Amino acid sequence: MDKHIHDQKLVAVFTQLAGFLGASPDDVPAIVFAMMWNSYHRGGYYYFEGGSQSVSNALAAVIKEHGGEILLDTLVTKIIVNQGQATGVQVKGGREFRSKYVVSNANAPATLFQMVGKELLPPDYVKRVENMKVGLSCFQVYMGVDKDYREFFPGGAHEIFENVTYDQAANFAMFKKGDPDHSPTPFSTTAWWTPRWRPPARTSSSSRPSCPMTGKTAGMKKKVTQSIRS
């Protein structure tokens, strides 16, 4: 992109969405970013009726309809492996659940090293996983404010990114440092298209600050609060 676009502000517009991929524009493969950017701008941005919780509810309903049970607040501490095959999980307290398949949505190092164990994996595969870099994490803050902020979202826009600089490399460096005072913060709202979810002259909004897994989340929460008040 640097070969064709020399305006830093225009580059920032093109690369702002890299945060959705958990890495800086310099670290994201061009084809991956192009697919995401094209989908977002040409296909559109959608919000589930009832919020993202409606997706979880639908999945939970299917599990229960087929005789499954959902355990909340249950920490899996080990993936049971027999003869090279995952056959179940063990949870905190020692209780075990046997299964034909095991699916983990934890990151690769946590799944393979903490729950499976390096000793059960091929050495070359262990090395590949050890070389992986964990992407940025984020936390979601949902807010209901007693003001209609429609004027700040012109033209039907649903999202605003707050940055301290147009230099996206510098912005993502702040993410990696866990610097809440200088990290970009996105604010979004779907209140204009779902008025029944909010009282008149009110706004429902959310923010998704990003930070490293060991970042200063308390400081990030403070920044979000200060930004909303201002």
C-alpha positions in Angstrom: 0.0 0.0 0.0 2.9 2.4 0.8 4.0 2.1 -2.8 0.7 3.5 -4.1 -0.7 5.7 -1.3 1.4 8.4 0.3 -1.2 10.3 2.3 -1.0 9.1 5.9 -4.6 9.9 6.6 -5.9 7.9 3.6 -3.7 5.0 4.6 -5.2 5.2 8.1 -8.7 5.0 6.6 -7.8 1.9 4.7 -6.0 0.1 7.5 -8.2 1.1 10.5 -10.1 -2.2 10.5 -7.0 -4.3 11.0 -7.8 -4.2 14.7 -10.7 -6.6 13.9 -8.0 -9.2 13.0 -6.1 -8.7 16.2 -2.9 -7.4 14.7 -1.3 -4.3 13.1 -1.6 -3.7 9.4 2.1 -4.5 9.1 1.5 -8.0 10.6 -1.7 -9.0 8.7 -1.3 -10.9 5.4 -2.5 -8.7 2.5 -5.0 -11.3 1.2 -6.5 -11.8 4.7 -7.0 -8.1 5.2 -8.4 -7.6 1.7 -11.0 -10.3 2.2 -12.1 -8.8 5.5 -12.1 -5.2 4.2 -14.0 -6.2 1.0 -16.6 -8.2 3.0 -17.1 -5.4 5.5 -17.6 -2.6 2.9 -19.3 -4.5 0.1 -21.3 -7.1 2.0 -22.2 -4.9 4.9 -22.1 -5.0 8.6 -24.9 -6.8 10.4 -26.2 -7.1 13.9 -28.3 -10.0 15.1 -31.8 -9.2 16.3 -31.6 -9.7 20.0 -27.9 -9.2 20.0 -25.1 -11.7 19.9 -26.6 -13.5 22.9 -29.4 -14.7 20.5 -26.7 -16.7 18.6 -25.6 -18.4 21.9 -29.2 -19.0 22.8 -29.9 -20.7 19.4 -26.8 -22.9 19.7 -27.8 -23.8 23.3 -31.3 -24.7 22.1 -30.0 -27.1 19.5 -27.7 -28.8 22.0 -30.6 -29.3 24.4 -32.9 -30.6 21.7 -30.4 -33.3 21.0 -30.1 -34.4 24.6 -27.0 -32.3 25.4 -26.2 -30.5 28.6 -24.5 -27.2 29.0 -22.3 -26.6 32.0 -21.6 -23.0 33.0 -18.7 -21.9 35.2 -17.0 -25.2 34.6 -13.2 -24.9 34.0 -11.7 -27.6 31.8 -8.2 -28.4 33.1 -7.2 -31.3 31.0 -7.9 -33.0 27.6 -7.8 -36.7 28.1 -5.7 -38.5 25.5 -5.6 -42.3 24.9 -3.4 -43.8 22.2 -2.9 -40.5 20.5 -6.6 -39.6 20.4 -8.5 -37.1 22.4 -11.3 -39.0 24.2 -12.7 -36.6 26.7 -12.0 -33.7 29.2 -11.4 -33.3 32.9 -12.7 -30.3 34.7 -11.6 -28.6 37.9 -12.5 -31.0 40.8 -11.6 -34.1 38.9 -14.8 -34.9 37.1 -14.3 -36.4 33.7 -16.5 -36.4 30.5 -15.8 -38.9 27.8 -16.6 -38.1 24.2 -16.0 -39.1 20.6 -14.7 -35.6 19.7 -13.2 -32.8 21.7 -13.5 -29.2 20.5 -11.6 -26.4 22.2 -12.0 -22.7 21.5 -9.1 -21.7 23.6 -5.9 -20.5 21.9 -3.5 -23.1 20.5 -0.8 -22.8 23.2 -3.4 -23.1 26.0 -5.2 -26.0 24.4 -2.1 -28.0 23.4 0.4 -27.2 26.2 -1.8 -26.7 29.2 -4.6 -29.1 28.6 -3.0 -31.8 26.3 0.7 -31.5 27.3 3.9 -31.1 25.2 5.0 -34.7 26.0 2.1 -36.0 23.9 2.8 -34.0 20.8 5.4 -34.4 18.1 8.5 -32.2 18.8 8.3 -30.4 15.4 4.7 -29.5 16.1 5.5 -28.2 19.5 8.1 -26.0 18.0 5.6 -24.6 15.5 3.2 -23.8 18.3 5.9 -22.2 20.5 6.7 -19.8 17.6 3.1 -18.6 17.4 2.2 -15.1 18.6 -1.0 -14.6 20.6 -3.0 -11.8 19.0 -4.5 -8.9 20.9 -7.4 -9.4 23.2 -10.3 -7.1 23.9 -13.2 -6.6 26.3 -16.6 -5.3 25.4 -18.3 -2.5 27.3 -22.0 -2.0 26.8 -23.5 1.3 27.8 -26.9 3.0 28.0 -26.6 6.8 28.0 -29.3 9.4 28.6 -28.6 11.4 25.4 -29.3 10.8 21.7 -25.9 10.9 20.0 -27.3 10.5 16.5 -25.5 13.7 15.4 -22.1 12.1 16.1 -22.9 9.2 13.7 -23.6 11.0 10.4 -24.9 9.4 7.3 -26.2 6.3 9.0 -22.7 5.4 10.3 -22.7 2.9 13.2 -19.1 3.1 14.3 -16.5 5.7 15.3 -12.8 5.0 15.9 -11.0 7.3 18.3 -7.3 7.6 17.6 -4.5 9.8 18.9 -2.6 9.6 15.6 -3.1 8.7 12.0 0.1 6.5 12.3 -1.5 3.0 12.6 1.9 1.4 13.4 2.1 3.8 16.4 -1.5 3.0 17.4 -0.9 -0.7 17.4 2.3 -0.2 19.4 0.2 1.4 22.1 -2.1 -1.7 22.0 0.8 -4.0 22.5 2.2 -2.0 25.4 -1.2 -1.9 27.1 -1.2 1.9 27.1 -4.8 2.8 27.7 -4.2 6.6 27.3 -3.1 6.3 23.7 -4.7 3.1 22.3 -7.4 3.5 19.7 -10.9 2.8 20.9 -13.9 2.0 18.7 -17.4 3.1 19.7 -20.5 1.6 17.9 -24.2 1.7 18.2 -27.1 0.0 16.5 -29.7 2.1 18.3 -30.8 3.9 15.1 -32.0 0.7 13.4 -33.4 -0.9 16.5 -35.4 1.9 18.3 -37.5 -0.6 20.3 -34.3 -1.6 22.2 -33.9 1.9 23.7 -36.2 4.6 25.3 -36.7 7.9 23.4 -33.8 10.3 23.4 -31.5 7.6 24.7 -28.6 5.7 23.1 -27.4 2.1 23.5 -23.7 1.8 22.6 -20.7 -0.4 23.0 -17.0 -0.1 23.0 -14.3 -2.7 22.3 -10.9 -1.6 23.7 -8.0 -3.9 22.7 -5.1 -4.9 24.9 -2.5 -7.6 25.3 -3.4 -10.6 27.5 -1.3 -9.0 30.3 -2.5 -5.5 29.6 -3.8 -2.9 32.0 -7.5 -3.6 31.6 -8.4 -1.4 34.6 -6.8 1.6 32.8 -8.6 0.7 29.6 -12.0 0.7 31.4 -11.2 4.1 32.9 -10.3 5.5 29.4 -13.6 4.3 28.0 -15.5 6.0 30.8 -13.6 9.2 30.4 -14.1 9.2 26.6 -17.9 8.8 26.9 -18.1 11.6 29.5 -16.2 13.9 27.2 
